[in-house]
Amino acid sequence: MKELLEYLAKSLVDYPDDVQVKVIEAERTVLLELRVSPEDMGKIIGKNGRIAQAIRTVIKAAAVKAGKRVIVEII
């Protein structure tokens, strides 16, 4: 799931080298913290948060196959 989030974020931003994903795992929950360049925050969040919500939806769909619960935080 980390690789999928990195791929999605890097394909959206102008500075793909600044994309960082930190994974924090609990028993059945995985927290993915996404960090991007400040100039790219608007591109990741999108108008009214639509792109951020779409990213979360794709990641959650991938997590269902793994039987885990995933939370994506954009920092």
Summary of the structure (lengths in Angstrom):
residues: 75
radius of gyration: 11.9
end to end distance: 17.5
largest distance: 35.0
contacts: 207
relative contact order: 0.24
helix: 56%
strand: 25%
